[in-house]
Amino acid sequence: MPQSAPGPGSARSGPGATNAGTTPPDPATVEKLRATIGSLSTATLRQLDADLPWYRGLRPDERSALGMVAQKGIASFVNWYQKPVSPAWVLSDVFGTAPTELTRSISLQKALQLIRVVVQVVEDHVPFLAPEPDQGPLREAVLRYSREVAFAAADVYARAAETRGSWDTRLEALVVDAILRGESSDALRSRIAAVGWTSQAPITVMVGSAPEDPNASLLHELRRITGRLAEDVLVGIQGERLILVLGGVRDPAKAYPRISELFGPGAVVFGPEAASLVSASSSAQAAFAGLTAARAWPDAPRPVSSEDLWPERVVSGDATARSELVHTIYRPLLAASNGLEQTLSSYLELGHSLEATSRSLFVHANTVRYRLRRVCDVTGWDPLLPREAYVLHTALVVGRLAQESRPPDAGHPGAGATPGRTPRATPGAKTRPTTAGRPRSL
């Protein structure tokens, strides 16, 4: 007897429905279907090879796995046609033999193309599989079954994507944690390659408070926005802090303020540039030290460079900031001679007065102006701006304290850069911003 279409009273009410109320299929048709499984499978493989160019380019093991999926799909259709039941079995019965790696090499779109070919082959053979009265119900059964298989395929790929996304997130968190701890090992390099990092540009680490209730959509939004502003990005959330490792930031003057909007309330600090992810620990440590000390500068810009927070970091006990002030400001001033250190000291101690400084040093006021410009050229910090004068004053204090235990190195490079560190300013070229208090890196 032909299988009738389900009426309103027999419609499936959920995924576990069994099509109760329909007429059982003709046993002769079922037996003929079972007898032709092999020939249908062979015809399907030939059709796949003829219709799908990408199928011909697969490796032999991938072609074999897809052929097994097609064969299992046809065999399972026969069982389903004989007794329609819940589609939950499709996941294990059809796709259970396919390796997990198949979802990586075959996209969902290609999987659906394969299902379409299989369905088309079975439909083309309907006239040979059933007498004319049974052909209509058989075609309907093929279409309904193809729908279940398509949904099952989508479910397989969705689960694979979720698993892959969870693993990628955990791996990304491990890389960020390793960078913060200063690891430099083959394992870290392997993890960096695994997360897909490709940027060869300098690295910057930006830290601040995490937004309230961080979730998967927040991480997606972070990656979407930062992806337009930088070549690569790693995102890490540790407790209440958000860490962004940015590679190849395009136009930092515009990118940093935009990225800072993604953080929660409070200060946002970015560290100095590092050459690579493996050496980005120094940038991360400077950024976290700046974040700790930022509360001492309530009017700090957002974001603010960790180098702009050198004075606050020194007060909070940061030895790295103290060393940076000595090597990048104090020692270059001593090496430059021409009375720069003495002129700067007098200018700061006499209330930033050019006239008082000129009288104290017995020189003309224009000479004081010239020497202060030279201070800016040598150090990159302008003593005529109150905030930068505070940084210079702090450098003089920590430099003199350092002299008591270690004499200044007269042979230290005049640019004041520590080994492997880019100088803050090139002598003779003023690159500092003209507005007081703005981050120097912007």
Secondary structure by P-SEA (a helix, b strand, c coil): ccccccccccccccccccccccccccaaaaaaaaaaaaaaaaaaaaaaaacccccccccaaaaaaaaaaaaaaaaaaaaaaacccccccccccccccccccccccccaaaaaaaaaaaaaaaaaaccccccccaaaaaaaaaaaaaaaaaaaaaaaaaaaaaaaaaaaaaaaaaaaaaaaaccccaaaaaaaaaaccccccbbbbbbccccccccaaaaaaaaaaaaaccccbbbbbcccbbbbbcccccccaaaaaaaaaaccccbbbbcccccccccaaaaaaaaaaaaaacccccccccccccccaaaaaaaaccaaaaaaaaaccaaaaaaaccaaaaaaaaaaaacccaaaaaaaacccaaaaaaaaaaaaaacccccccaaaaaaaaaaaaaaaaaaacccccccccccccccccccccccccccccccccccccc
